[in-house]
Each structure stands twice: as structure tokens, then as C-alpha cells.
Amino acid sequence: MRVVVLGINYPPEVAGIAPQTAALCRHLAARGDEVVMLTAKPHYPAWRVSTSHRQSGFIRQALDGVRVLRLPSYIPARPGSLIRRLLYDGSFALVAGLTALVLPRADVYLYVGAQPALAVATALVARIRRRPWVAKVADLAVNAGAAVALIRNPTLVSVLRTVEYATYKRADVVLLLTEGFAEELLRHGLSEQQLQVVRDSEDLADLTPTTSRSETRRRHGLDPDRPLITHIGNIGRKQGLQVAAQAASEDRTGACWLLVGDGPERPAIERSASAARMRVLPFLSRPDLADLLAASDVALLTQRRRVIDAVVPSKLVTYMAAGLPVIASVHTSSEAARLIRRAHCGLVVEPEVPALLRAATASLLADPDRRRQLGAAGRAFAEIEFDRSKVVARQATILDSLAGLSHR
């Protein structure tokens, strides 16, 4: 089978959808499929192209059997305006669509991400080439943009949402991360036959620590005896991590609040946080991350109050796989809150209220038995729902069925 994948994010990026896309591409390549990945130069979540990929033009690579083409496109240093985001999405969609048209015809085309413009480009390529296509939707982009006030005009929200959903309606299969997304698209005219819920995955064995708790903490300059509350991943607008900075500043448990990652909001968080109570580390290698999670006491998840219909953050899957109890400052109707309640793996508090977040962390830090119980429940749930080998095999089966149809 020949598969052309269009997605703006791919490793060496370590946050967001990139690891998920790479897992599927590697799985397909390992079993002998020809996989071409059309992606941007690595830039997320820092919103600057990595120094190793700053040469102009196209970059061709072979990664784990996958043919990767990195395309030139506009990448804003400050992505916080609608115009810049439209230029970001649109410039990549244009170049990726044209590139896909000059490549040999695929048996099936796969769009991955949360960029409706790229989904439109994929749909056009598939129609011109008379091949099926799959939309693997990482987030409902217009809803997510409205939730963080990136799109403010209600009429514009309605128009853009109509375009986004109409594009997915043209896909042969739409892969979604949550039942909530499926319900939303069903309400807007997509058929049950099109929609399949396939969650994010995690390499469960990859999170086994390699060093002791005290050694890991010393390696990162952390006090071996202080409680450790850890947040990993993007530090952006949607995360609303100011609530954590405020909670840490008034915390009386002696805990260290640790943010591991990067993003456009990082400088503001570092300015507002108490240096004695909050630390920020850059993204870590996978082995280092496994060690640090094992050395943590509580995992932290925050989202802004208006984030309700957005996707379950991939960090939550990682927390559960690592067996960490979770404290989530999120809307009680959000997908993240639903998953935490279903897995019985943590506490959910009202978002953007530092006092509630601070009280929840204090209660959990004071109860080691409950922490162990919640962490074990999360790990057990992850073993059933998020095992990477099972998830990518299911996605591959869906692509196989469509590739077979294209040949017939």
C-alpha cells in the first residue's frame, strides 16, 4: 500500500500530535508499506524552526523507513492572532496540496491535524487523483479557536465551522479522538458509517524509569524531599497555566510546581511565578521524561474555562500510562474531565480558580494511599484503552480497507 500523509507536525517535535502521527507512519513502514509524510519544518510548540532545519526550500529525509518531505511555509513567531493562524494553516496547505499532486498517486491519502485548510487540500488532492482519503482529526479547530477567543465574531465562527465540517463530510472515514467529537459531527450531518473513535496512544513500556527517584531529582536540580507537582507539554493560551503560577505562589505544602515544556506563554508564566515554588524545564528526551514522571507525586492538567469541546490533551494519556494521579483544573463538561471521571484517575476542580487548585493539591499530597489508588487506576485504564500497538494496528486496518477499495 502507498500512503501519502499530510500533517503540519512531525518529530523531532515531541508535543501534540507529532508522536501519534509518527507511531502510525512507522508501523506502516515497518510492515512494508510505502509511506510519504508531507510536513512542515519542526517548530512546535516554541513557534520557531529548530536550528537544524533552517535551510531554505524543501528538506528530504528518511526516518524509520518513512520518506519525510519538509515543506517551506509561513510559521509565525507569535501565533496569537486569527490572521497569522490563517496564514500559517493556509500557506502549508497550499504547498502540501501541490506537492501531493506531483508525487506518484497514493492508494489512500491521510490528513492528520487540526487545520481545516489542510483537510480541504487533502480532499481536493484525493478527488483529483480519484483515491479515498481519511481525516484523522486531532481537534475541532474552529471550536477550539473560539474557546480561546482566537475567533471572536459569532458569524465568522459559524461560517468557518460550516466549511470545516463540510470538508470532513467528504472524507471516506473520519477518525476522532473522543465520543464528544463524534456527537458534534453527527449533529452536523456526518453519518455514523464515516465516524470512528480512535484514541491517542502511548508506548506503555517506554515509560519505565531507568533511575531512582532521588537520582532523577538531583539530576534536574530538584529537592529530593519536596513534593513534586509536574505539568508536561505545551505552555500556550489554551492551557491557561497562570492558574498554576498563582496557586504555586500561595502554596503552603512546600511542593515544587514543575513545568516541563515550552510555548508562547512560557515567558509570562516565568515572570509571574514564584521562583522558590515553581520551576520550568525544557522538553526532555523520552527516557528522561519517564524518569521525571516516576519521580513526581502528582500530575497537573490545566485548561481555560472556555475550553470544553477541545480534544483530550495527549499529556493526560501520558500521565495515566505513567501511573500518576492527576489534578485537573478544567471545565467539568470537558473531554478531559469526562475521561478522568471514567478512569477514576484524579481530581477535577473548577478552572481558573487558584484556591481550588491549591486545595486539591494539598489534599492529595497529604494522602499517599489515595495517590497510589488513583495512579494505579489510570495505569490500568491506559493498558486497556491506549496501548500503542493496538491503536496503530486499528488505524492501519482502516487504511488497508480503503486502499483495497481504490484498487477494485
Secondary structure per residue as TSV (DSSP state, phi and psi in degrees):
chain	resnum	aa	ss	phi	psi
A	1	M	-	360.0	137.7
A	2	R	E	-107.1	124.4
A	3	V	E	-123.2	130.5
A	4	V	E	-110.1	122.9
A	5	V	E	-108.7	131.0
A	6	L	E	-115.5	115.1
A	7	G	-	-158.9	138.3
A	8	I	S	-77.8	-14.7
A	9	N	-	-121.6	138.9
A	10	Y	-	-162.0	152.2
A	11	P	T	-53.4	147.2
A	12	P	T	-79.1	6.5
A	13	E	-	-59.8	139.7
A	14	V	-	-115.0	-8.2
A	15	A	S	-104.3	163.6
A	16	G	T	68.2	-140.8
A	17	I	T	-81.7	-16.3
A	18	A	H	-53.5	-49.9
A	19	P	H	-62.4	-32.7
A	20	Q	H	-67.8	-44.4
A	21	T	H	-63.1	-43.3
A	22	A	H	-62.5	-38.2
A	23	A	H	-60.9	-43.6
A	24	L	H	-67.6	-44.8
A	25	C	H	-61.5	-43.0
A	26	R	H	-64.3	-39.8
A	27	H	H	-61.1	-45.1
A	28	L	H	-65.1	-44.4
A	29	A	H	-64.3	-37.9
A	30	A	H	-65.7	-28.0
A	31	R	T	-93.2	4.0
A	32	G	T	106.6	2.6
A	33	D	-	-76.2	152.2
A	34	E	E	-90.7	116.6
A	35	V	E	-120.8	125.5
A	36	V	E	-115.9	123.9
A	37	M	E	-106.8	116.4
A	38	L	E	-98.1	115.8
A	39	T	E	-144.5	173.5
A	40	A	E	-89.5	171.9
A	41	K	-	-71.2	140.7
A	42	P	S	-58.5	129.0
A	43	H	-	-151.9	-12.0
A	44	Y	T	-102.6	141.1
A	45	P	T	-97.8	9.8
A	46	A	T	-75.5	-17.1
A	47	W	T	60.3	41.7
A	48	R	S	-150.1	139.4
A	49	V	-	-66.8	135.5
A	50	S	-	-61.7	148.1
A	51	T	G	-59.9	-28.1
A	52	S	G	-78.2	-4.7
A	53	H	G	-129.0	26.1
A	54	R	-	-89.5	2.3
A	55	Q	S	-66.1	150.5
A	56	S	S	-75.4	163.2
A	57	G	S	78.6	-160.0
A	58	F	-	-82.4	148.4
A	59	I	E	-124.0	126.2
A	60	R	E	-107.4	131.1
A	61	Q	E	-139.9	159.6
A	62	A	E	-122.0	114.5
A	63	L	E	-123.5	112.8
A	64	D	T	54.6	39.5
A	65	G	T	84.6	-2.2
A	66	V	E	-99.5	131.6
A	67	R	E	-83.8	112.4
A	68	V	E	-108.0	125.5
A	69	L	E	-113.3	115.9
A	70	R	E	-96.3	124.3
A	71	L	E	-104.2	146.0
A	72	P	-	-72.5	136.2
A	73	S	-	-161.5	169.0
A	74	Y	-	-78.8	125.9
A	75	I	-	-125.4	109.9
A	76	P	-	-75.3	139.8
A	77	A	S	-71.0	-29.4
A	78	R	S	-126.7	100.1
A	79	P	-	-86.8	17.8
A	80	G	-	-82.2	4.4
A	81	S	S	-115.4	153.7
A	82	L	H	-63.7	-40.7
A	83	I	H	-61.2	-46.4
A	84	R	H	-64.3	-37.8
A	85	R	H	-67.8	-38.1
A	86	L	H	-65.5	-39.6
A	87	L	H	-65.9	-40.0
A	88	Y	H	-60.0	-53.9
A	89	D	H	-64.8	-46.9
A	90	G	H	-67.9	-39.9
A	91	S	H	-65.1	-41.3
A	92	F	H	-68.5	-40.9
A	93	A	H	-59.7	-41.0
A	94	L	H	-64.1	-49.6
A	95	V	H	-67.1	-41.4
A	96	A	H	-66.2	-40.9
A	97	G	H	-63.3	-45.3
A	98	L	H	-64.7	-39.0
A	99	T	H	-64.2	-42.4
A	100	A	H	-61.4	-32.6
A	101	L	H	-72.5	-26.2
A	102	V	H	-91.8	-9.6
A	103	L	S	-78.0	159.0
A	104	P	-	-55.2	146.4
A	105	R	-	-63.0	134.0
A	106	A	-	-85.7	163.5
A	107	D	S	-78.7	-30.7
A	108	V	E	-153.7	143.3
A	109	Y	E	-107.4	142.4
A	110	L	E	-128.3	120.1
A	111	Y	E	-97.5	134.1
A	112	V	E	-130.6	135.4
A	113	G	E	137.5	-159.2
A	114	A	S	-137.4	44.3
A	115	Q	-	-123.2	96.2
A	116	P	H	-55.2	-33.1
A	117	A	H	-61.4	-37.6
A	118	L	H	-70.9	-35.5
A	119	A	H	-62.2	-41.2
A	120	V	H	-60.8	-44.4
A	121	A	H	-61.6	-41.9
A	122	T	H	-64.0	-43.1
A	123	A	H	-60.5	-41.4
A	124	L	H	-66.3	-42.9
A	125	V	H	-61.3	-46.2
A	126	A	H	-62.0	-38.8
A	127	R	H	-68.4	-43.7
A	128	I	H	-62.8	-41.2
A	129	R	H	-84.9	-4.4
A	130	R	T	56.2	52.6
A	131	R	-	-133.4	154.5
A	132	P	-	-71.5	159.9
A	133	W	E	-143.5	153.2
A	134	V	E	-120.4	135.7
A	135	A	E	-104.7	112.1
A	136	K	E	-98.9	99.5
A	137	V	E	-91.2	114.7
A	138	A	S	-81.4	-25.4
A	139	D	S	-165.0	152.6
A	140	L	-	-82.6	100.7
A	141	A	H	-62.7	-42.6
A	142	V	H	-68.4	-42.5
A	143	N	H	-60.3	-42.2
A	144	A	H	-65.2	-40.8
A	145	G	H	-64.2	-38.7
A	146	A	H	-67.3	-34.6
A	147	A	H	-64.9	-30.5
A	148	V	T	-106.1	17.5
A	149	A	T	63.6	23.2
A	150	L	S	-71.9	-34.9
A	151	I	S	-116.5	116.9
A	152	R	-	-105.8	-31.0
A	153	N	-	-76.6	120.7
A	154	P	H	-59.8	-36.7
A	155	T	H	-65.9	-41.9
A	156	L	H	-64.5	-40.1
A	157	V	H	-57.8	-45.8
A	158	S	H	-63.1	-44.0
A	159	V	H	-64.9	-48.2
A	160	L	H	-65.0	-37.9
A	161	R	H	-64.1	-39.8
A	162	T	H	-61.0	-42.8
A	163	V	H	-63.9	-45.1
A	164	E	H	-60.4	-49.9
A	165	Y	H	-69.9	-35.0
A	166	A	H	-63.9	-33.8
A	167	T	H	-67.3	-46.4
A	168	Y	H	-63.3	-28.9
A	169	K	H	-63.7	-25.2
A	170	R	T	-84.3	-9.0
A	171	A	S	-74.5	150.4
A	172	D	S	-71.5	-38.5
A	173	V	E	-140.8	140.2
A	174	V	E	-117.9	118.2
A	175	L	E	-94.8	127.0
A	176	L	E	-124.4	152.6
A	177	L	S	-88.2	-17.3
A	178	T	-	-141.7	155.8
A	179	E	H	-65.2	-32.0
A	180	G	H	-60.5	-40.1
A	181	F	H	-63.7	-42.6
A	182	A	H	-61.2	-43.4
A	183	E	H	-61.7	-41.0
A	184	E	H	-62.5	-45.3
A	185	L	H	-72.4	-32.5
A	186	L	H	-62.6	-39.1
A	187	R	H	-65.2	-21.4
A	188	H	T	-107.9	24.4
A	189	G	T	99.3	-2.1
A	190	L	-	-76.8	156.2
A	191	S	-	-95.1	154.3
A	192	E	T	-60.4	-32.3
A	193	Q	T	-65.7	-27.8
A	194	Q	T	-76.3	-31.8
A	195	L	E	-96.3	133.6
A	196	Q	E	-137.8	130.1
A	197	V	E	-87.9	115.6
A	198	V	-	-130.1	110.7
A	199	R	-	-75.0	167.0
A	200	D	-	-58.9	157.9
A	201	S	-	-122.6	167.8
A	202	E	B	-146.0	140.1
A	203	D	-	-80.0	99.3
A	204	L	G	-64.4	-39.0
A	205	A	G	-69.7	-22.4
A	206	D	G	-74.0	-8.5
A	207	L	G	-102.8	18.4
A	208	T	-	-77.9	123.7
A	209	P	-	-68.1	151.9
A	210	T	-	-110.8	-11.1
A	211	T	S	-134.2	169.5
A	212	S	-	-74.2	162.3
A	213	R	H	-58.0	-47.4
A	214	S	H	-68.1	-38.9
A	215	E	H	-65.2	-41.6
A	216	T	H	-61.0	-44.6
A	217	R	H	-64.4	-43.1
A	218	R	H	-62.2	-37.8
A	219	R	H	-60.5	-30.9
A	220	H	T	-104.2	12.7
A	221	G	T	71.1	29.2
A	222	L	-	-105.7	143.7
A	223	D	-	-66.2	123.1
A	224	P	T	-63.0	-20.5
A	225	D	T	-101.6	-11.0
A	226	R	S	-83.4	143.0
A	227	P	-	-59.1	146.2
A	228	L	E	-124.9	119.4
A	229	I	E	-108.1	118.9
A	230	T	E	-120.0	133.0
A	231	H	E	-118.8	133.7
A	232	I	E	-120.8	153.2
A	233	G	E	108.3	-158.4
A	234	N	E	-64.3	140.5
A	235	I	-	-113.4	80.7
A	236	G	S	-125.6	-170.2
A	237	R	T	-65.7	-43.1
A	238	K	T	-61.8	-33.2
A	239	Q	T	-69.7	-28.6
A	240	G	T	56.1	46.3
A	241	L	T	-75.7	-0.2
A	242	Q	H	-59.5	-31.0
A	243	V	H	-63.2	-35.8
A	244	A	H	-70.6	-40.1
A	245	A	H	-61.5	-41.4
A	246	Q	H	-70.0	-41.4
A	247	A	H	-62.7	-41.4
A	248	A	H	-63.9	-38.2
A	249	S	H	-63.4	-26.9
A	250	E	T	-110.5	10.4
A	251	D	-	-70.7	139.8
A	252	R	-	-119.0	13.1
A	253	T	S	-87.0	-11.6
A	254	G	-	83.0	7.9
A	255	A	-	-74.3	155.6
A	256	C	E	-100.7	124.2
A	257	W	E	-94.7	117.9
A	258	L	E	-117.5	126.1
A	259	L	E	-107.5	124.9
A	260	V	E	-115.5	108.6
A	261	G	E	154.0	-156.3
A	262	D	E	-160.3	170.2
A	263	G	-	156.6	172.6
A	264	P	T	-65.0	-22.8
A	265	E	T	-91.6	-0.7
A	266	R	H	-59.6	-46.3
A	267	P	H	-59.0	-40.7
A	268	A	H	-65.9	-39.4
A	269	I	H	-64.2	-44.6
A	270	E	H	-64.5	-34.3
A	271	R	H	-69.8	-35.2
A	272	S	H	-91.0	-17.6
A	273	A	S	-83.1	154.8
A	274	S	-	-76.5	120.6
A	275	A	T	-62.5	-27.2
A	276	A	T	-75.7	-22.0
A	277	R	T	-114.6	-18.6
A	278	M	E	-127.0	135.7
A	279	R	E	-121.1	152.0
A	280	V	E	-127.5	126.3
A	281	L	E	-116.9	151.8
A	282	P	-	-70.9	173.9
A	283	F	-	-56.9	144.4
A	284	L	-	-109.9	157.4
A	285	S	-	-63.2	162.4
A	286	R	H	-59.6	-46.1
A	287	P	H	-61.5	-40.5
A	288	D	H	-65.0	-38.2
A	289	L	H	-65.0	-42.8
A	290	A	H	-59.5	-42.8
A	291	D	H	-63.2	-43.3
A	292	L	H	-68.3	-39.9
A	293	L	H	-63.6	-39.4
A	294	A	H	-66.4	-25.3
A	295	A	T	-89.5	-0.2
A	296	S	-	-93.6	159.1
A	297	D	S	-100.3	-35.8
A	298	V	E	-142.9	142.4
A	299	A	E	-100.5	142.9
A	300	L	E	-114.3	134.8
A	301	L	E	-132.7	126.4
A	302	T	E	-130.4	146.1
A	303	Q	-	-144.2	153.6
A	304	R	-	-68.7	158.7
A	305	R	T	-59.1	-35.6
A	306	R	T	-81.0	-4.9
A	307	V	-	-83.4	103.0
A	308	I	-	-122.1	-49.5
A	309	D	S	-90.3	6.9
A	310	A	S	-75.2	166.7
A	311	V	-	-68.4	157.4
A	312	V	-	-64.3	123.6
A	313	P	-	-60.8	138.1
A	314	S	H	-62.4	-25.4
A	315	K	H	-62.4	-31.5
A	316	L	H	-64.8	-39.7
A	317	V	H	-61.3	-42.4
A	318	T	H	-65.2	-42.7
A	319	Y	H	-57.2	-46.9
A	320	M	H	-64.3	-43.5
A	321	A	H	-63.1	-31.1
A	322	A	T	-81.0	-5.7
A	323	G	T	74.8	29.8
A	324	L	-	-99.2	137.5
A	325	P	-	-69.3	145.2
A	326	V	E	-113.9	135.8
A	327	I	E	-112.4	122.0
A	328	A	E	-118.6	119.0
A	329	S	E	-96.1	83.9
A	330	V	S	-142.5	162.9
A	331	H	-	-62.7	136.8
A	332	T	T	-66.0	-18.1
A	333	S	T	-97.6	3.3
A	334	S	S	-72.1	161.6
A	335	E	H	-62.9	-35.9
A	336	A	H	-63.7	-44.6
A	337	A	H	-63.4	-40.3
A	338	R	H	-59.9	-43.3
A	339	L	H	-68.2	-40.4
A	340	I	H	-62.4	-42.6
A	341	R	H	-65.6	-40.6
A	342	R	H	-65.2	-38.7
A	343	A	H	-87.1	-12.0
A	344	H	T	55.6	45.5
A	345	C	-	-113.0	5.8
A	346	G	E	-178.0	-171.2
A	347	L	E	-111.8	141.2
A	348	V	E	-116.7	127.4
A	349	V	E	-124.1	160.4
A	350	E	-	-58.8	134.3
A	351	P	T	-72.6	155.5
A	352	E	T	64.0	26.6
A	353	V	-	-123.9	95.0
A	354	P	H	-56.2	-37.6
A	355	A	H	-63.0	-39.1
A	356	L	H	-69.8	-39.8
A	357	L	H	-64.7	-43.0
A	358	R	H	-63.6	-41.2
A	359	A	H	-67.1	-39.0
A	360	A	H	-66.3	-42.2
A	361	T	H	-65.5	-39.4
A	362	A	H	-63.1	-42.0
A	363	S	H	-66.7	-37.8
A	364	L	H	-75.6	-37.7
A	365	L	H	-64.7	-27.3
A	366	A	T	-83.2	-3.0
A	367	D	-	-130.5	80.7
A	368	P	H	-61.7	-33.1
A	369	D	H	-64.1	-41.9
A	370	R	H	-67.2	-37.9
A	371	R	H	-58.7	-45.0
A	372	R	H	-63.5	-40.1
A	373	Q	H	-64.5	-46.5
A	374	L	H	-65.7	-42.6
A	375	G	H	-62.6	-41.4
A	376	A	H	-66.1	-38.0
A	377	A	H	-65.0	-40.1
A	378	G	H	-64.2	-42.8
A	379	R	H	-63.7	-42.6
A	380	A	H	-63.0	-39.9
A	381	F	H	-65.2	-41.9
A	382	A	H	-62.7	-37.7
A	383	E	H	-63.5	-30.1
A	384	I	H	-84.6	-42.9
A	385	E	H	-98.1	-29.0
A	386	F	-	-118.6	7.5
A	387	D	B	-58.2	121.7
A	388	R	H	-61.2	-41.6
A	389	S	H	-61.0	-37.3
A	390	K	H	-73.1	-41.2
A	391	V	H	-66.4	-47.6
A	392	V	H	-70.1	-31.0
A	393	A	H	-64.4	-38.7
A	394	R	H	-65.9	-42.5
A	395	Q	H	-62.4	-41.5
A	396	A	H	-62.8	-37.9
A	397	T	H	-62.5	-39.1
A	398	I	H	-64.1	-44.1
A	399	L	H	-64.1	-39.9
A	400	D	H	-57.8	-45.0
A	401	S	H	-63.5	-39.0
A	402	L	H	-72.7	-37.9
A	403	A	H	-61.6	-39.2
A	404	G	H	-62.7	-39.4
A	405	L	H	-64.8	-39.4
A	406	S	H	-63.2	-35.1
A	407	H	H	-72.8	-37.0
A	408	R	-	-70.5	360.0
